[in-house]
Amino acid sequence: ACYIISYDLRKPNRDYESLYAAIRSYGTWAQIHESVWAIVTESPATAVRDRLMLQMDTDDRLFVIKSGTEAAWRGVICRSEWLKEHL
């Protein structure tokens, strides 16, 4: 399954490399926008949330949703081909 991850990191000047590393650890991933990523995993959304929250502050915000059957985009950071293949 492909999940879309969106987050708001509330503290300025904090190093969130551990969060980015946790997202990349899923193996198949793409950064769509600055704070929006997509990952492919068999884990449920709750497990993804719980794993990523370990790398975040308690006042940060996180949204994980299983991707649906239709999407449209413009100006993404990742390759459009990746999105066409995995969404």
All heavy atoms as an XYZ file, in Angstrom:
713
protein
N       0.838     -1.186      0.000
C       0.000      0.000      0.000
C       0.880      1.245      0.000
O       1.956      1.249      0.571
C      -0.905     -0.010      1.221
N       0.398      2.276     -0.631
C       1.089      3.559     -0.634
C       0.391      4.493      0.346
O      -0.831      4.632      0.325
C       1.075      4.152     -2.037
S       1.989      5.699     -2.152
N       1.166      5.103      1.224
C       0.636      6.051      2.202
C       1.200      7.434      1.932
O       2.378      7.579      1.589
C       1.020      5.632      3.625
C       0.287      4.417      4.100
C       0.837      3.154      3.952
C      -0.963      4.518      4.690
C       0.169      2.022      4.379
C      -1.649      3.385      5.125
C      -1.077      2.151      4.960
O      -1.747      1.038      5.384
N       0.365      8.431      2.112
C       0.777      9.818      2.028
C       1.005     10.316      3.452
O       0.155     10.124      4.325
C      -0.294     10.696      1.340
C      -0.658     10.121     -0.032
C       0.155     12.150      1.262
C       0.491     10.014     -1.004
N       2.151     10.915      3.679
C       2.522     11.435      4.995
C       2.642     12.954      4.872
O       3.361     13.460      4.006
C       3.881     10.866      5.443
C       3.810      9.348      5.550
C       4.332     11.501      6.753
C       5.179      8.692      5.627
N       1.936     13.653      5.736
C       2.027     15.108      5.785
C       2.300     15.501      7.229
O       1.727     14.924      8.151
C       0.706     15.726      5.306
O       0.741     17.127      5.440
N       3.180     16.483      7.419
C       3.508     16.875      8.791
C       3.769     18.369      8.874
O       4.091     19.019      7.876
C       4.725     16.101      9.302
C       5.933     16.213      8.411
C       6.789     17.300      8.487
C       6.203     15.232      7.477
C       7.884     17.409      7.654
C       7.295     15.334      6.637
C       8.133     16.421      6.735
O       9.212     16.535      5.899
N       3.589     18.896     10.077
C       3.968     20.264     10.433
C       4.939     20.154     11.590
O       4.575     19.636     12.656
C       2.759     21.089     10.878
C       1.823     21.430      9.744
O       2.311     21.642      8.622
O       0.604     21.493      9.985
N       6.144     20.608     11.377
C       7.147     20.617     12.436
C       7.121     22.005     13.059
O       7.369     22.997     12.395
C       8.523     20.279     11.861
C       8.567     18.959     11.086
C       9.950     18.727     10.514
C       8.139     17.801     11.972
N       6.770     22.083     14.329
C       6.425     23.355     14.948
C       7.607     24.134     15.518
O       7.497     25.324     15.731
C       5.400     23.092     16.035
C       4.291     22.155     15.572
C       2.961     22.702     15.370
N       2.505     23.480     16.476
C       1.731     24.530     16.329
N       1.347     24.894     15.141
N       1.323     25.207     17.356
N       8.719     23.484     15.777
C       9.866     24.182     16.356
C      10.845     24.589     15.248
O      11.311     23.741     14.498
C      10.573     23.304     17.376
C       9.760     23.115     18.628
C      10.592     22.474     19.718
C       9.838     22.460     21.010
N       9.108     21.278     21.279
N      11.154     25.872     15.154
C      12.120     26.280     14.128
C      13.540     25.846     14.487
O      13.868     25.628     15.648
C      12.005     27.817     14.142
C      11.513     28.149     15.519
C      10.664     26.971     15.956
N      14.331     25.690     13.461
C      15.763     25.370     13.624
C      16.030     24.051     14.328
O      17.069     23.889     14.960
C      16.480     26.511     14.362
C      16.340     27.820     13.636
O      16.377     27.853     12.416
N      16.159     28.892     14.369
N      15.120     23.123     14.265
C      15.351     21.793     14.834
C      15.815     20.875     13.722
O      15.329     20.946     12.593
C      14.081     21.241     15.468
C      14.288     19.835     16.001
C      13.608     19.595     17.329
N      14.001     18.306     17.856
C      13.369     17.173     17.592
N      12.316     17.161     16.839
N      13.799     16.046     18.114
N      16.732     19.993     14.028
C      17.238     19.034     13.055
C      16.290     17.845     13.004
O      16.187     17.086     13.970
C      18.644     18.586     13.451
C      19.218     17.587     12.469
O      18.650     17.417     11.373
O      20.229     16.967     12.802
N      15.605     17.689     11.904
C      14.653     16.592     11.758
C      15.192     15.492     10.852
O      14.435     14.737     10.259
C      13.318     17.119     11.234
C      12.508     17.774     12.332
C      12.558     19.136     12.533
C      11.722     17.009     13.184
C      11.818     19.743     13.539
C      10.984     17.594     14.193
C      11.035     18.961     14.370
O      10.310     19.545     15.370
N      16.512     15.384     10.734
C      17.096     14.338      9.898
C      16.670     12.945     10.346
O      16.516     12.043      9.523
C      18.616     14.441      9.869
C      19.137     15.418      8.859
C      18.623     15.162      7.438
O      18.637     14.022      6.966
O      18.206     16.144      6.801
N      16.446     12.751     11.643
C      16.005     11.432     12.120
C      14.604     11.110     11.602
O      14.303      9.947     11.294
C      16.045     11.356     13.645
O      15.208     12.339     14.218
N      13.747     12.104     11.464
C      12.414     11.886     10.882
C      12.555     11.508      9.410
O      11.941     10.540      8.954
C      11.549     13.138     11.027
C      10.204     13.087     10.284
C       9.319     11.955     10.804
C       9.502     14.429     10.369
N      13.369     12.257      8.676
C      13.557     11.959      7.262
C      14.166     10.569      7.072
O      13.781      9.834      6.165
C      14.432     13.014      6.600
C      13.970     14.432      6.859
C      14.889     15.456      7.002
C      12.622     14.754      6.992
C      14.474     16.762      7.246
C      12.207     16.051      7.245
C      13.131     17.045      7.372
O      12.729     18.324      7.627
N      15.084     10.203      7.933
C      15.695      8.867      7.864
C      14.653      7.783      8.139
O      14.658      6.735      7.487
C      16.849      8.760      8.854
N      13.751      8.031      9.088
C      12.692      7.058      9.392
C      11.765      6.885      8.192
O      11.350      5.769      7.872
C      11.912      7.497     10.628
N      11.440      7.979      7.521
C      10.592      7.886      6.320
C      11.322      7.117      5.225
O      10.765      6.200      4.612
C      10.194      9.292      5.838
C       9.275      9.969      6.871
C       9.507      9.212      4.469
C       9.012     11.442      6.603
N      12.574      7.449      4.997
C      13.355      6.773      3.946
C      13.595      5.296      4.257
O      13.820      4.499      3.344
C      14.685      7.486      3.759
C      14.563      8.850      3.130
C      15.939      9.476      2.927
N      15.820     10.849      2.512
C      16.224     11.905      3.235
N      16.801     11.737      4.411
N      16.071     13.128      2.777
N      13.532      4.929      5.535
C      13.794      3.537      5.913
C      12.745      2.573      5.364
O      12.968      1.370      5.344
C      13.891      3.401      7.433
O      12.616      3.493      8.035
N      11.622      3.095      4.922
C      10.613      2.218      4.330
C      11.060      1.679      2.973
O      10.446      0.771      2.438
C       9.261      2.944      4.223
C       8.565      3.011      5.559
C       8.664      4.142      6.356
C       7.829      1.932      6.033
C       8.036      4.202      7.592
C       7.203      1.981      7.266
C       7.316      3.114      8.039
O       6.699      3.169      9.263
N      12.125      2.240      2.414
C      12.708      1.693      1.193
C      12.145      2.298     -0.072
O      12.892      2.794     -0.901
N      10.855      2.246     -0.253
C      10.218      2.833     -1.431
C       9.505      4.089     -0.972
O       8.494      4.020     -0.280
C       9.229      1.838     -2.070
O       9.933      0.630     -2.384
C       8.610      2.399     -3.329
N      10.057      5.239     -1.351
C       9.534      6.520     -0.871
C       9.783      7.607     -1.915
O      10.615      7.447     -2.804
C      10.196      6.924      0.443
C      11.696      7.020      0.340
C      12.584      6.013      0.591
C      12.464      8.143     -0.082
N      13.867      6.448      0.354
C      13.827      7.759     -0.060
C      12.163      9.442     -0.478
C      14.847      8.624     -0.420
C      13.184     10.300     -0.842
C      14.511      9.889     -0.797
N       9.043      8.688     -1.773
C       9.252      9.880     -2.589
C       8.858     11.088     -1.764
O       7.894     11.041     -1.010
C       8.425      9.834     -3.862
N       9.626     12.157     -1.906
C       9.254     13.417     -1.275
C       8.447     14.200     -2.303
O       8.950     14.564     -3.369
C      10.485     14.207     -0.837
C      10.121     15.448     -0.063
C      11.330     16.163      0.511
O      12.479     15.854      0.179
N      11.066     17.127      1.367
N       7.181     14.457     -1.989
C       6.269     15.106     -2.930
C       6.369     16.625     -2.826
O       6.452     17.320     -3.823
C       4.824     14.626     -2.682
C       4.737     13.114     -2.913
C       3.851     15.365     -3.582
C       3.437     12.492     -2.510
N       6.309     17.127     -1.603
C       6.498     18.554     -1.302
C       7.414     18.629     -0.096
O       7.838     17.602      0.439
C       5.169     19.247     -0.992
C       4.286     19.397     -2.182
N       2.924     19.470     -2.082
C       4.547     19.495     -3.509
C       2.384     19.603     -3.277
N       3.360     19.612     -4.163
N       7.692     19.821      0.374
C       8.618     19.987      1.501
C       8.228     19.137      2.703
O       9.073     18.540      3.341
C       8.721     21.457      1.910
C       9.339     22.341      0.850
C      10.768     21.956      0.515
O      11.528     21.531      1.404
O      11.140     22.105     -0.659
N       6.949     19.096      3.064
C       6.515     18.295      4.210
C       5.460     17.264      3.847
O       4.627     16.920      4.662
C       5.994     19.148      5.340
O       5.927     20.460      5.124
N       5.532     16.770      2.617
C       4.619     15.712      2.172
C       5.447     14.643      1.474
O       6.193     14.942      0.542
C       3.529     16.244      1.218
C       2.620     15.109      0.756
C       2.715     17.339      1.885
N       5.311     13.421      1.941
C       6.042     12.282      1.383
C       5.050     11.173      1.051
O       3.924     11.149      1.545
C       7.032     11.729      2.409
C       8.120     12.657      2.824
C       7.976     13.850      3.477
C       9.511     12.467      2.644
N       9.206     14.406      3.713
C      10.174     13.571      3.214
C      10.283     11.463      2.071
C      11.553     13.702      3.219
C      11.656     11.598      2.079
C      12.283     12.703      2.640
N       5.496     10.220      0.254
C       4.745      8.992     -0.005
C       5.686      7.830      0.279
O       6.874      7.890     -0.031
C       4.261      8.940     -1.445
N       5.154      6.792      0.896
C       5.920      5.572      1.147
C       5.094      4.374      0.725
O       3.869      4.435      0.684
C       6.320      5.420      2.632
C       5.074      5.335      3.532
C       7.240      6.538      3.067
C       5.350      4.861      4.941
N       5.764      3.287      0.435
C       5.094      2.022      0.140
C       5.474      1.050      1.239
O       6.663      0.836      1.520
C       5.510      1.481     -1.245
C       4.877      0.119     -1.491
C       5.131      2.472     -2.339
N       4.453      0.494      1.892
C       4.681     -0.446      2.993
C       3.448     -1.307      3.202
O       2.342     -0.921      2.815
C       5.014      0.307      4.304
O       5.258     -0.649      5.346
C       3.884      1.217      4.727
N       3.640     -2.448      3.816
C       2.517     -3.300      4.198
C       2.033     -2.984      5.610
O       1.031     -3.524      6.066
C       2.906     -4.776      4.088
C       3.181     -5.220      2.650
C       2.013     -4.961      1.713
O       0.853     -5.257      2.087
O       2.261     -4.441      0.612
N       2.725     -2.107      6.307
C       2.329     -1.712      7.663
C       1.043     -0.895      7.621
O       0.815     -0.153      6.660
C       3.422     -0.865      8.313
O       4.619     -1.575      8.415
N       0.208     -0.992      8.665
C      -0.989     -0.146      8.719
C      -0.616      1.307      9.030
O       0.479      1.590      9.537
C      -1.814     -0.762      9.854
C      -0.821     -1.474     10.704
C       0.285     -1.919      9.787
N      -1.521      2.218      8.736
C      -1.289      3.647      8.948
C      -0.934      3.946     10.410
O      -0.066      4.790     10.681
C      -2.510      4.458      8.524
N      -1.555      3.259     11.348
C      -1.269      3.511     12.767
C       0.177      3.165     13.114
O       0.810      3.866     13.896
C      -2.225      2.730     13.678
O      -2.190      1.339     13.307
C      -3.651      3.257     13.570
N       0.703      2.114     12.507
C       2.089      1.724     12.769
C       3.052      2.738     12.168
O       4.076      3.075     12.779
C       2.363      0.327     12.220
N       2.739      3.245     10.983
C       3.568      4.281     10.370
C       3.551      5.521     11.254
O       4.598      6.099     11.562
C       3.076      4.618      8.941
C       3.832      5.803      8.373
C       3.196      3.399      8.031
N       2.373      5.936     11.679
C       2.252      7.099     12.568
C       3.086      6.926     13.815
O       3.873      7.799     14.181
C       0.787      7.317     12.949
C       0.584      8.476     13.932
C      -0.686      8.353     14.728
N      -0.712      7.098     15.479
C      -1.839      6.502     15.874
N      -3.015      7.012     15.585
N      -1.785      5.385     16.567
N       2.917      5.806     14.487
C       3.622      5.571     15.748
C       5.137      5.575     15.554
O       5.872      6.125     16.371
C       3.167      4.258     16.373
C       1.706      4.302     16.808
O       1.117      5.400     16.857
O       1.146      3.224     17.075
N       5.602      4.988     14.467
C       7.039      4.936     14.196
C       7.607      6.333     13.935
O       8.665      6.700     14.447
C       7.295      4.029     13.002
C       8.737      3.872     12.645
C       8.867      2.852     11.551
N      10.239      2.748     11.086
C      10.611      1.992     10.078
N       9.720      1.268      9.433
N      11.861      1.950      9.712
N       6.895      7.131     13.157
C       7.387      8.467     12.838
C       7.295      9.414     14.030
O       8.166     10.272     14.214
C       6.631      9.040     11.641
C       6.794      8.259     10.329
C       6.024      8.937      9.212
C       8.256      8.070      9.965
N       6.275      9.258     14.855
C       6.123     10.131     16.022
C       7.278      9.971     17.000
O       7.562     10.889     17.776
C       4.789      9.884     16.731
C       3.581     10.473     16.008
S       3.654     12.260     15.689
C       3.791     12.941     17.329
N       7.964      8.843     16.970
C       9.141      8.662     17.826
C      10.241      9.662     17.492
O      11.107      9.939     18.319
C       9.674      7.234     17.695
C       8.770      6.124     18.212
C       9.354      4.764     17.858
C       8.562      6.257     19.713
N      10.215     10.193     16.279
C      11.240     11.131     15.822
C      10.762     12.585     15.861
O      11.474     13.476     15.401
C      11.657     10.782     14.389
C      12.047      9.350     14.177
C      13.149      8.897     15.107
O      14.071      9.646     15.402
N      13.048      7.677     15.599
N       9.562     12.811     16.386
C       8.967     14.141     16.363
C       8.710     14.642     17.773
O       8.680     13.858     18.723
C       7.656     14.093     15.564
C       7.842     13.631     14.126
S       6.300     13.378     13.243
C       5.813     15.076     12.951
N       8.514     15.948     17.893
C       8.138     16.538     19.174
C       6.647     16.351     19.411
O       5.871     16.180     18.462
C       8.473     18.030     19.187
C       9.968     18.283     19.177
O      10.724     17.431     19.688
O      10.380     19.334     18.663
N       6.222     16.427     20.654
C       4.818     16.189     20.991
C       3.885     17.250     20.420
O       2.704     16.980     20.239
C       4.631     16.100     22.518
O       5.131     17.312     23.106
C       5.344     14.896     23.093
N       4.393     18.439     20.118
C       3.524     19.467     19.548
C       3.562     19.501     18.019
O       2.885     20.313     17.394
C       3.861     20.848     20.120
C       5.289     21.279     19.821
O       6.131     20.410     19.502
O       5.562     22.484     19.911
N       4.331     18.608     17.381
C       4.324     18.497     15.926
C       3.021     17.842     15.474
O       2.344     17.172     16.249
C       5.505     17.646     15.447
C       6.840     18.338     15.635
O       6.867     19.583     15.717
O       7.862     17.632     15.705
N       2.713     18.024     14.202
C       1.484     17.435     13.641
C       1.856     16.426     12.559
O       2.796     16.642     11.796
C       0.625     18.532     13.033
C       0.164     19.541     14.058
C      -0.675     20.620     13.389
N      -1.104     21.577     14.380
C      -0.871     22.870     14.299
N      -0.203     23.370     13.274
N      -1.305     23.680     15.235
N       1.067     15.349     12.489
C       1.346     14.283     11.527
C       0.034     13.721     10.996
O      -0.919     13.517     11.753
C       2.152     13.167     12.205
C       2.486     11.948     11.368
C       3.417     12.303     10.217
C       3.116     10.876     12.240
N      -0.021     13.481      9.687
C      -1.197     12.907      9.034
C      -0.715     11.811      8.103
O       0.166     12.048      7.262
C      -1.926     14.003      8.253
C      -3.213     13.573      7.626
C      -4.344     13.383      8.393
C      -3.294     13.372      6.262
C      -5.549     12.997      7.812
C      -4.484     12.995      5.672
C      -5.624     12.810      6.453
N      -1.249     10.601      8.259
C      -0.885      9.448      7.417
C      -2.177      8.898      6.835
O      -3.102      8.567      7.574
C      -0.160      8.356      8.244
C       0.177      7.158      7.370
C       1.079      8.916      8.920
N      -2.235      8.799      5.512
C      -3.448      8.294      4.866
C      -3.067      7.356      3.727
O      -2.107      7.611      2.988
C      -4.338      9.455      4.360
C      -5.656      8.931      3.823
C      -3.598     10.290      3.338
C      -6.679     10.020      3.573
N      -3.817      6.270      3.607
C      -3.605      5.335      2.497
C      -4.082      5.998      1.212
O      -5.171      6.569      1.163
C      -4.385      4.042      2.759
C      -4.060      2.919      1.820
C      -4.778      1.671      2.285
C      -4.372      0.467      1.475
N      -5.052     -0.738      1.969
N      -3.249      5.948      0.184
C      -3.609      6.647     -1.047
C      -4.795      5.967     -1.719
O      -5.007      4.762     -1.587
C      -2.405      6.724     -1.983
O      -2.352      5.659     -2.863
N      -5.543      6.762     -2.438
C      -6.748      6.273     -3.098
C      -6.501      5.888     -4.540
O      -5.382      5.555     -4.939
N      -7.538      5.981     -5.325
C      -7.460      5.507     -6.702
C      -7.298      6.625     -7.716
O      -7.092      6.357     -8.881
C      -8.724      4.706     -7.057
O      -9.852      5.563     -6.871
C      -8.856      3.484     -6.188
N      -7.393      7.871     -7.285
C      -7.281      8.972     -8.227
C      -6.432     10.079     -7.619
O      -6.533     10.366     -6.433
C      -8.674      9.515     -8.551
C      -8.673     10.574     -9.597
C     -10.077     11.036     -9.964
O     -11.053     10.424     -9.516
O     -10.164     12.027    -10.688
N      -5.599     10.686     -8.445
C      -4.762     11.779     -7.965
C      -4.411     12.689     -9.135
O      -4.426     12.274    -10.290
C      -3.485     11.234     -7.335
N      -4.098     13.925     -8.806
C      -3.612     14.885     -9.793
C      -2.600     15.763     -9.080
O      -2.699     15.993     -7.881
C      -4.769     15.716    -10.347
N      -1.606     16.262     -9.812
C      -0.572     17.054     -9.164
C       0.080     17.996    -10.165
O      -0.048     17.853    -11.374
C       0.477     16.168     -8.520
C       1.076     15.171     -9.461
C       2.143     15.378    -10.294
C       0.653     13.839     -9.684
N       2.413     14.251    -11.019
C       1.501     13.277    -10.667
C      -0.367     13.041     -9.168
C       1.356     11.984    -11.130
C      -0.507     11.752     -9.634
C       0.357     11.228    -10.592
N       0.796     18.943     -9.573
C       1.600     19.885    -10.356
C       2.698     20.416     -9.453
O       2.471     20.709     -8.284
C       0.737     21.047    -10.838
C       1.512     22.061    -11.649
C       0.611     23.189    -12.126
N       1.335     24.148    -12.916
C       2.079     25.134    -12.410
N       2.190     25.266    -11.099
N       2.710     25.970    -13.198
N       3.884     20.516     -9.972
C       4.976     21.112     -9.226
C       5.501     20.268     -8.086
O       5.915     20.803     -7.063
N       5.481     18.945     -8.234
C       5.992     18.067     -7.181
C       7.517     17.992     -7.242
O       8.121     18.257     -8.282
C       5.378     16.653     -7.286
C       3.880     16.691     -7.024
C       5.664     16.021     -8.634
N       8.119     17.654     -6.122
C       9.569     17.508     -6.043
C      10.018     16.201     -6.684
O      11.028     16.142     -7.366
C      10.029     17.573     -4.568
C       9.760     18.976     -4.002
C      11.514     17.231     -4.447
C      10.010     19.086     -2.511
N       9.257     15.147     -6.461
C       9.641     13.825     -6.967
C       9.290     13.689     -8.451
O       8.647     14.552     -9.034
C       8.953     12.732     -6.159
S       7.147     12.745     -6.307
N       9.684     12.589     -9.023
C       9.353     12.302    -10.418
C       7.881     11.922    -10.545
O       7.364     11.118     -9.772
C      10.218     11.145    -10.932
C      11.690     11.473    -11.038
C      12.546     10.323    -11.594
N      11.838      9.124    -11.988
C      11.765      8.000    -11.245
N      12.344      7.920    -10.077
N      11.125      6.947    -11.705
N       7.210     12.452    -11.520
C       5.807     12.108    -11.762
C       5.645     10.620    -12.024
O       4.629     10.021    -11.656
C       5.243     12.915    -12.926
O       5.026     14.248    -12.557
N       6.642     10.009    -12.650
C       6.574      8.570    -12.946
C       6.463      7.756    -11.663
O       5.790      6.732    -11.625
C       7.800      8.128    -13.756
C       7.851      8.687    -15.142
C       8.285     10.155    -15.201
O       8.911     10.660    -14.234
O       7.963     10.803    -16.220
N       7.174      8.189    -10.592
C       7.100      7.479     -9.319
C       5.662      7.511     -8.806
O       5.118      6.498     -8.375
C       8.041      8.106     -8.283
C       8.206      7.275     -7.041
C       9.231      6.427     -6.773
C       7.313      7.192     -5.922
N       9.032      5.810     -5.546
C       7.851      6.269     -5.009
C       6.112      7.777     -5.591
C       7.250      5.947     -3.803
C       5.488      7.454     -4.394
C       6.085      6.550     -3.513
N       5.037      8.671     -8.846
C       3.667      8.794     -8.369
C       2.713      7.952     -9.219
O       1.836      7.274     -8.675
C       3.234     10.268     -8.397
C       3.973     11.177     -7.426
C       3.608     12.631     -7.675
C       3.699     10.784     -5.989
N       2.878      7.982    -10.527
C       2.004      7.180    -11.399
C       2.138      5.700    -11.086
O       1.156      4.963    -11.132
C       2.350      7.437    -12.857
C       1.953      8.814    -13.338
C       2.431      9.031    -14.765
C       2.172     10.455    -15.222
N       2.720     10.719    -16.562
N       3.332      5.258    -10.756
C       3.560      3.836    -10.485
C       3.031      3.399     -9.127
O       2.506      2.292     -8.988
C       5.058      3.523    -10.557
C       5.385      2.063    -10.292
C       6.868      1.771    -10.378
O       7.639      2.601    -10.899
O       7.260      0.689     -9.913
N       3.153      4.250     -8.104
C       2.879      3.793     -6.740
C       1.582      4.271     -6.116
O       1.122      3.675     -5.146
C       4.041      4.192     -5.820
C       5.318      3.495     -6.176
N       5.529      2.164     -5.938
C       6.440      3.952     -6.781
C       6.734      1.826     -6.356
N       7.306      2.902     -6.884
N       0.995      5.350     -6.608
C      -0.228      5.846     -5.960
C      -1.414      4.973     -6.236
O      -1.601      4.346     -7.178
C      -0.536      7.275     -6.398
C       0.378      8.343     -5.831
C      -0.069      9.723     -6.317
C       0.414      8.332     -4.317
